[in-house]
């Protein structure tokens, strides 16, 4: 049995133990969010540096199991110098102001295996507009789009990837694995729990034969914490 065939310790049953039906609390009055015109302006500026040829998005998390657009093709690829990390504190979506969660992004260092999703040429702008609205809400965004080099089957490709902004106050890149697992084992918001996000991402990667050691270890640690609480 290969590593990716080993059953996850973080089962669906354990994830259900973390889930709570919660209302959307929204943002506090001091948080600035993107307006429709902000999105269009931001995208205009970003596309000024677009490379020639077809546009690609590097998917490494929820974009794998819940794509933002209907892509024209998807291939496995590797982003060298980047790694998956639960490094952004969130107080909405999969966390609350009372019990913040952690959002995954890619941070500096390591190696990240994911997928290059190619956009339909005739729908590039409209599809990216959907992606921008899904991935960014607060200004400035904690997970900001960058052009990064990704190694695909045919060689290097310059792709769009949503990466952490190290200058944001909610950047939590110094947290250790124990602290991260503590948060992921309890945090939940109106979109669901952080544990659910972790499980779905690990499953999506495993379905394609990809094992991320960081995520695999986290799901074991999160499962153990949930089990410990059940025994009390």
Buried (B, 14 or more C-beta within 10 A) or exposed (E): EEEBEEEBBBBEEBBEBBEEEBEEBEBEEEEEEBEEEBBBEBBEEBEEEEEEEBBBBBBBBBBBBEBBBEBBEBEBBBBEEBBBBBBBBBBBBBBBEEBBBBBBBBBEEBEBBBBBBBBBEEBBEEBBBEBBBBBBBBEEBBBBBBEBBBBBEEEEBBBBBBBBBEEBEBBBBEBEEEEBBBBBBBBBBBBBBBBBBBBBBBBBBBEEEBBBEBBBEBBEBBBBBBBEEEEE
